[in-house]
Amino acid sequence: MTYATRNDMTLRYGDADLIQLTDVDEPYTGAIVDAVLERALADGAELMDAYLRVRYSLPISPAPDILARLNCTIAYRNLHRNGAPEEIEKAYADALRTLGLIRDR
C-alpha cells in the first residue's frame, strides 16, 4: 500500500518532470511510465512503514495528508537515479526526520 498516488505526484511535480524521470527505457513513450512511478511510490511507502510500524498498526487508514506528502518526497528523490539535486536531497532528509518525529511522539 502506498500513501500517495500518481495524481499526488503529478500535482506536486508536474507531468514533464515525471516523464523525464520515468520514461527511461527505449522505446521511449513520451509519457509517464506508471510501473516506474508506482515502484518508486511503493519503495517509499515501504521505507515509511519501517519507521511507522514501531508505533502504529499498519496499514494506516485513512492516512493523514502528511503521509502522502512524505511518500511523494521520498519517491521523487528515488526517481533521480543518477543523483538528486541538493534541494531534493534536503527535502528527502527532512521527510525522514519528520517520519522519525512521528514515530517518536
C-alpha positions, 0 to 999 in steps of 0.5 A: 500500500502506498500513501500517495498516488500518481495524481499526488505526484503529478500535482506536486511535480508536474507531468514533464518532470515525471516523464523525464524521470520515468520514461527511461527505457527505449522505446521511449513513450513520451509519457509517464511510465506508471510501473516506474512511478508506482515502484518508486511510490511503493519503495517509499511507502515501504521505507515509511512503514519501517519507521511507522510500524514501531508505533502504529498498526499498519496499514494506516487508514485513512492516512493523514495528508502528511503521509502522502506528502512524505511518500511523494518526497521520498519517491521523487528523490528515488526517481533521480537515479543518477543523483538528486539535486541538493534541494531534493536531497534536503527535502528527502532528509527532512521527510525522514526526520519528520517520519522519525518525529512521528514515530517518536511522539 
